[in-house]
């Protein structure tokens, strides 16, 4: 549950969640300012290079002293496919890099409404191809994503499998959106426990999919064939609106023979890992991610 703090963190997050009527450029500015402010404690790190993957799509190399050669986290930020960037998830990137003992390559994929489904998936694939082309070994790369970024991790694995690309050693998903219909019972049950709202979920489907089929396997990975995927590590909180959908996806993946480690965090809301500076459960979850990543990267 949320630990003692000067204010109720959940209330603070709710008060800084952009209204759906806010113009998108202003919403992005407000979102970034809040997330950056909540992740000020960054410690020692370097952004060593910015790489243009395609026109207007950039990846950023983030390194920390703890990073071991050849170990790479391919990171995808959250933000409902409409908001977010490396800049406003940098604190999380750095904490994961330290915990995993790896460098991070974080991708600023294209966002809706300017670029709709499947543009972000194309950018995720391009980023993975870039790493492999540079000579990074697939089994020493772990895609990690939070919220919409977690969805992109699954989409990347599905696409790489179907394209015949060499697969990463594992994928790590933090509170991923796996079903664009958002019909899980936790959407109602956790209505007062999360900062995400049903209206926000509907807006994600409307803006990101722009009229395309929400049952498309890459829009809703729960509709995909999940066989032959690599290991998955998934974290979710008991207070998330998306909890039921995530749990159903885990069950389906296991039935398909995918080794899935599913961690359920009591009392946690959507994307609590971003707020590791405010709640100890955030840093604890990141420590678990790091331990899992080290196990995969050093096999």
N, C-alpha and C positions, 0 to 999 in steps of 0.2 A: 504494500500500500504506500501512498505518498508519505514520505517522512516529514518530520517537523521542518517548517520553513517559515520565513517572515509572512508569507501570504499563501493562499491556496493556489498552487501552481496551475491546476486545471482551470480555475477561474481566470487566471492571468492569460493563459493560452486562448481561452474562449474569447476574451476581450480583444485579442490581437488577431483573430482569424478574420481575414478579409470578407466583407459582405459580398454576396454574389452580384450586387448592383454596382460595385465599385469598378471604375474603368480598369482594364487589365494592366496597363502600365503602372498605374498608381497602386493597384493591388500587389504587383510584384515588388515595387519599391518598399511598401509597408511590410510585406512578408519578410523580405531580405533584412530589413533593418531590425526587426524583432528577433529573427533567428540568429543573426550575427551578435546581437546584444546578449543573447542567452548562452553563447558559446565563446565568451571572451578569453577564458582560461585555456590557452593553446600550447604554451610551453615552447620547446625548441623544435623548429621545423623549417623546411625550405620548399618553396615552389620553384623547381629547377628549370621548368620548360613549359611553354604553351604550344600545343600542336594543333594545327588546323586539319581536321579529319576530312572535312568537305566544306563547301562554301558556307561560312558562318557557324560551323559546328567545331567546337574546340574541346580538347582534352588537356588536363593539367597534371603534371607529374608533381606529386607531393612526397617529400622524403623526410624521414626522421632518423636520429642517430641509431635507433634500435633496428633499422631495416637491414635484412640480410640479402646479399646479392642474389638476384634471380627470382626472388619471391615477390609476387605482384598481386595487389588487390585492384580489380577493375570495378570502380565505384559508380553507382547511379543514384543521384539525389532524389528526394521526394518532392511533392508539391502538386499532386493531382493532375499531372501532365500539363499544367498551365503555369505553374510558379516554380521557383527554386533554381539553384545553381550550385556550382562548387563553392563559391564565395560564402553562401549562407549555410553550407553544410561542412565548412572547413574544419570546425572543431570536432565534428564527428569523424571526419576522414582521419584527422591526426590521432585521435584516440584509438581508432581501429588499427591504424598503421603501427602504433606503439604496441598494442596488445598482440597483434599478429606477427610483429617483427618483419614487416613487409613495406615496400614502397606502394604508394597508391597512384593509380591513374584514374582521375575523376572526369567524367564526361558531362559537358553541358549540352545535352541533346536538345533537339528542336521542340518547341512548346506550342500547344494550342492556345488560342484559336487560329494563330497564323499557320501552324503546321499540325495537321490532325493525323489520326491513326492511318497508316502504320509508320509515320515518319520517325518517331522516337526509336522504334524497333530497328529500323534501317540504320540509325546512328549507333545503336548498341552493337549491331553486327559489324559495322565499319570499325568501331573501336577495338573489338576483339580481333578482327582480321589484321588491324594495324599492329597489335602486340605480337601476334604470331609471325607476321611478316618481318618484324624486327628481330626475331629469333628467340622470343620468350617461349619457353616450353609450356604447352597447354596444361600439363599436370601441375605446373608451378604458378598457374593463374587461377584466382578465385573471384568470380563476379559476386559483388555484394551490393545490395540495393535496399532502400527503405521506402515503404509506401509504394508510390507509383514506380520508384526505382526497383523495388522488389519484384514487381510485375515484369519489368524489363529483364531482370535476371532470368526468370522462367522463360520469357519470350526468346531471349538469346539462346538458351539451352535447347529449346524446341527447334529454333531455326537452324542452329549449328548442326543438330542431329539430322534434320531433314535435308540440309545442304551437303551432308557428308564431310563436314569440317571436323577436325580433331576436337574432342570435347575437353573442357576444363576438368580439373580434378573434383570439383564440387561447386555448388551454388549456395549462397547465403541470402535469405530473404527476411527482412524485418517488417512485419505488419503489411504484407503484400495485398494488393487488391487482385483477387483471382476470379471474380464473377461480376461482370458489369450489370447484371440484373439486380444485384444487391437485395436478394430476397431472404437471406438468412434470418433466423428468428432473433439473433442478437441485435439486429438493427433496431428492434423495438425494445428488447430487454435492457439494453445498455444505453438507452436514449439519454439518461441523465448522468451517465458515468464517463462519457467520452466528450471530447471537444469537436469531433466530427458530427455532422448532422445528416439526416436523410436528404434534406434539400441539397446539401453539398455533394452527396453521392450522386444524386440525379443530375446535378450540373456537370459532374465529371463525365458521366455517360453522354450527355447532350453535347458538350463542347468538344471533348476529345474524339468521340466516335463520329460526330457530325452526320448522323443518320445511317451510319453503317451498322451491320448486324452485331448486336452485343453478344451473340453466341459464337462469333468467329473465335476459333481456338486461340488466336493471338490477342484478342481483346479480352477474352475470358478463359484463361488457361485451364480452368476446371472442365472446360468442354474439349480439351485436347487429348490426343493419345499420349500418355505419359511414359510409355515403356522406353527403355534404353536411355533414360536420362541418368546423369551422374548423381552422386550423393547430394542430398539437400539438407540444409540446416535452416530451420524456420523458427522465428520468435514471434509471439503474440501475447497480448495482455488480456486478462479476463474481463476487463472493462471496455474492450473495443467493440464498436459496431460491426466490424468485419470478422469477428471471432468465429461465428458459425461457418461462414464461407471458407475461411482458412482451414478450419478443422475438417471440413468436407473435402477440401483439396488434398490435405495430408492423407486422409483415408484412401482417396482414389489413387494417389501416387504410390502408396504402400501396396495396394492391391495390384498395381501395375509392375511391382517388383523393384520400385525405386527405394533405396535405403534413405529413409527420412528420419532425422532427429528433430523432434518438435518440442520446443520449450514453451511452457505456458507460465506467464508471470502474474502472480496474484495481485489484483488491484491496479494493474497498469493499464494505461490508456494508449491510444494510437501514437506510435513513434516516440515513446518515452525515452528511447536511447539518445535522442538529440539533446535531451535536457539532463545529461549526466552531471553537469555542473550544479544542478539544483536538487536532484534526487539521487541517492546512492544506488538505487536499483538500476539507474541508467548506466553507471560505470560498471556495476556488477554484470549487467547484460553484455556490455562491450568486452569485459574480461572473458566471458564465456565464448564470445565470437572469436576472440584472439586465440583461445586455447584450441578451438575447433580448427581454425585456419592453420595454426602451426602443425597440428596433427596431419592435415591434408598436405600441406606444402612440403613436409619433410618425409613423406612416405617414399 
